[in-house]
């Protein structure tokens, strides 16, 4: 069996969108994750990430060399001030790809799964549709930012309702991925305590010389994704 990336994380290279949203800022689609932490390693360019959580609203500068991360429940929006490129590290590889994100659409697009999918789906990977989706989410994000704790709590509740049918699949992906990786460490610790170091004979290296897919229209920009 091939070994997963350390910690069973997921990685992608992200080139943040360089078109203008309704509030005049350039960048990506605000959203949150329900069970996955997310991290950034900034490669090039400049920008900032806007975050909204129960602790409040913040803007964090992003420059080459910056490392930033945040837990589930943090609404985040990348703003591109010129050539912003990031390596994105996602907890629980497989869960983000299975829908562990809800975009900050206005309430009318969050009432049920059908309304949400109508707003979220990109027909044929259409870039114009990606920008329309981004703009709709920015409109909802601005309302959440100005709406106070009650508005944010309502969005959290709507997001949880939308993903509820996916939870059995997510649990399986977590069990087969991140949980399995953590359990393997536990078995290795147990073995070493017994004086058994046989797992060291399984050493080696795995390489992906290039991304599995290039230029996919993600929520925040163009993604070069590694499927490991």
C-alpha positions in Angstrom: 0.0 0.0 0.0 1.4 3.4 -0.9 2.0 5.8 2.0 0.0 9.0 2.2 1.5 12.4 2.4 2.6 13.1 6.0 -0.4 13.3 8.2 -2.7 12.4 5.3 -2.9 16.0 4.2 -3.8 17.4 0.8 -1.7 19.9 -1.2 -2.3 22.2 -4.1 -0.6 25.1 -5.7 -3.1 28.0 -6.0 -2.9 31.0 -8.3 -5.4 33.4 -6.8 -8.0 34.9 -9.2 -7.0 38.3 -10.6 -10.4 39.7 -11.4 -12.5 42.2 -9.5 -15.3 41.3 -7.1 -18.4 43.5 -6.4 -16.7 45.5 -3.6 -13.8 46.4 -5.9 -11.3 43.9 -4.5 -9.5 41.3 -6.5 -9.4 37.7 -5.4 -11.3 34.5 -4.5 -14.5 33.2 -3.1 -15.2 33.4 0.6 -16.1 30.1 2.3 -15.6 28.0 5.3 -14.7 24.4 6.0 -16.7 22.3 8.5 -14.1 19.7 9.6 -10.8 20.7 8.0 -8.1 23.1 9.0 -6.3 24.9 6.2 -2.8 26.3 5.9 -1.0 28.6 3.4 2.6 28.8 2.4 3.0 32.0 0.3 5.2 31.4 -2.7 5.0 34.7 -4.6 3.2 38.0 -5.0 1.3 39.9 -2.4 -2.2 40.1 -0.9 -4.1 39.4 2.3 -6.6 37.0 3.7 -9.8 38.3 5.2 -11.2 36.1 7.9 -14.5 36.1 9.8 -15.1 34.0 12.9 -17.0 34.4 16.2 -13.9 36.1 17.5 -14.3 38.8 14.8 -13.2 40.1 11.5 -9.5 40.3 10.5 -7.2 41.0 7.6 -3.8 39.2 7.5 -1.1 40.3 5.1 0.4 37.6 2.8 3.9 37.9 1.5 6.4 35.4 0.1 7.5 33.2 3.0 4.4 33.8 5.1 2.8 30.7 6.7 -0.8 31.1 8.0 -3.5 28.6 9.0 -6.9 28.5 10.6 -9.4 25.9 12.0 -12.8 24.9 10.7 -15.5 27.5 11.0 -13.2 30.4 9.8 -14.7 32.1 6.8 -11.8 33.1 4.6 -11.4 35.2 1.5 -8.1 35.6 -0.4 -7.4 39.1 -1.8 -4.8 39.3 -4.6 -2.7 42.5 -4.7 -0.6 41.2 -7.5 0.6 37.7 -8.6 -0.4 35.9 -5.4 0.6 32.3 -5.5 0.2 29.9 -2.5 0.8 26.3 -1.6 -2.4 25.2 0.2 -2.2 22.5 2.8 -5.5 20.9 3.7 -6.2 18.7 6.7 -8.0 15.4 6.1 -7.1 14.9 2.4 -10.2 13.7 0.6 -12.7 15.6 2.8 -12.3 19.0 1.1 -12.7 17.3 -2.3 -15.9 15.6 -1.0 -17.5 19.0 -0.3 -16.2 20.1 3.1 -16.7 23.7 2.2 -19.7 26.0 2.1 -19.5 29.3 0.3 -21.0 32.4 1.8 -24.0 32.8 -0.5 -26.9 35.0 0.5 -29.6 33.1 2.5 -31.8 32.4 -0.5 -29.1 30.1 -1.9 -28.7 28.3 1.4 -32.3 27.1 2.0 -31.7 23.6 0.7 -29.2 21.5 -1.3 -30.9 22.2 -4.6 -30.6 26.0 -4.2 -27.0 25.7 -3.0 -26.0 23.5 -5.9 -27.6 25.8 -8.4 -25.4 28.6 -7.2 -22.3 26.5 -6.7 -22.1 24.4 -9.8 -19.8 25.4 -12.7 -21.2 24.2 -16.0 -18.3 22.7 -17.9 -15.7 24.5 -15.7 -16.8 27.8 -17.2 -14.5 30.6 -15.9 -17.3 33.2 -16.2 -19.5 31.0 -14.0 -16.6 30.8 -11.5 -16.5 34.6 -11.3 -20.3 34.8 -10.9 -20.2 32.3 -8.1 -17.4 34.3 -6.5 -19.4 37.5 -6.8 -22.5 36.0 -5.2 -20.4 34.6 -2.3 -18.7 38.0 -1.8 -22.2 39.7 -1.6 -23.2 37.2 1.1 -19.8 37.6 2.9 -20.2 41.4 3.1 -23.6 41.0 4.6 -22.3 38.5 7.2 -19.4 40.7 8.1 -21.8 43.6 8.8 -24.6 41.5 10.2 -23.0 40.7 13.6 -23.0 37.4 15.6 -26.6 36.5 14.9 -26.0 36.5 11.1 -22.9 34.4 11.5 -24.7 31.9 13.7 -27.4 31.5 11.1 -24.9 30.9 8.4 -23.1 28.2 10.5 -26.5 26.5 11.1 -27.3 26.6 7.3 -23.9 25.2 6.4 -24.3 22.3 8.8 -27.7 21.5 7.4 -26.3 21.5 3.9 -23.5 19.0 4.5 -25.4 16.7 6.9 -26.2 14.1 4.1 -22.5 13.8 3.3 -21.3 12.9 6.8 -21.3 9.1 6.4 -19.1 9.4 3.3 -16.8 11.9 5.1 -16.5 9.6 8.1 -15.3 6.8 5.8 -12.7 9.1 4.1 -11.4 10.3 7.5 -11.2 6.7 8.8 -9.3 5.6 5.6 -7.0 8.6 5.6 -6.2 10.8 8.5 -7.3 8.4 11.2 -5.4 5.5 9.6 -2.2 7.6 9.4 -2.5 8.6 13.1 -3.2 5.1 14.1 -0.1 3.9 12.3 2.0 6.2 14.4 0.5 4.7 17.5 1.3 1.2 16.3 4.9 2.3 15.6 5.3 3.8 19.1 3.9 0.6 20.6 6.3 -1.5 18.6 9.3 0.6 19.6 8.4 0.4 23.2 8.5 -3.4 22.8 11.9 -3.2 21.1 10.4 -4.0 17.7 11.8 -1.7 15.0 10.8 -3.9 12.0 8.7 -1.1 10.4 11.9 0.8 9.6 12.6 -1.8 6.9 9.6 -0.4 5.0 11.4 2.9 4.3 11.5 4.4 0.8 10.4 7.5 -1.1 7.3 8.4 -3.2 7.4 11.2 -5.8 4.8 13.0 -7.8 6.9 14.9 -10.5 4.0 17.1 -11.3 0.4 17.9 -10.3 -2.3 15.4 -11.1 -4.4 18.2 -12.6 -3.6 21.7 -13.8 -5.6 24.9 -13.8 -8.8 23.7 -12.3 -11.2 26.5 -11.4 -11.3 26.3 -7.6 -13.1 28.6 -5.2 -10.1 31.0 -4.8 -8.3 30.6 -8.1 -6.6 28.2 -10.5 -5.5 25.0 -8.8 -2.7 22.6 -9.6 -3.7 19.7 -7.4 -1.7 16.6 -6.3 -3.9 13.5 -5.8 -1.9 11.3 -3.5 
